[in-house]
C-alpha cells in the first residue's frame, strides 16, 4: 500500500473512534508516557496539541506530581510552522494560542522560543509508526527535516499513535528519519534498529 492510501485509511479509522474511546486511549498513552524514565528525567519537553483525533496529551501539560509531595513543573514547547520548518516556543498557561493555516493550534510568534540545547525529549504526533521507528505523518516533512538537522538528531524521540497505527513496516523514503521510541495505549516500545 502506498503512503497516501495508507494515510487515508488510517486517518479514517482514527476519525471513526468514539469520543469515549479516543479519550480513554489517550489517557492510557499519557499514563505510559508519565511512567517512562525519558519523561520523568526530562525538564523540557516538546509536544503537540491534538489535531484530527491525534492522541490527546493535554493532561500532561499540568504540573507533574512525582509522588514525593513536590510538584515538578515540566517546561513545554510547542511547534509553530514557519515556511517549511518548525519553530519551537515555550508554553505556559499564560500564553495565548492561535490556529495555523492548517487548522493546528500553535503558539503566537511572540512567545519565547526554545533552542535545541534546552530540549530533553520530543513527543511526536504521527498518523502511523512502524516497529523500526519510521513515521507516517501528514506528508509535509516537517519532523523529518527537523530530525535530520545535527542539533536535533540526537534528541530522544517518542512517536505517539494509537495501537491500530503501530505497524510492522511502513513504506519509507530516503529522507525519512526514524524515531527511537513509540508509545500507544498498549505500552511503550523502543524501536528496532
ABEGO torsion letter per residue (X at the ends): XBAAAAAAAAAAAAAABBAAAAAAAAAAAAAAAAABAAAAABABBBBBBBBGGBBBAAAAABBBBAGAGBBBBBBBBBBBBBEABBBBBBBBAABBBBBBAAGBBBBBAABBBBBAAABABBBBBBABBBAAGBBBBAGAGAAAAAAABAAAAABBBBBBBBAAABBABBBBBAABBBBABBBBAAEBBBBBX
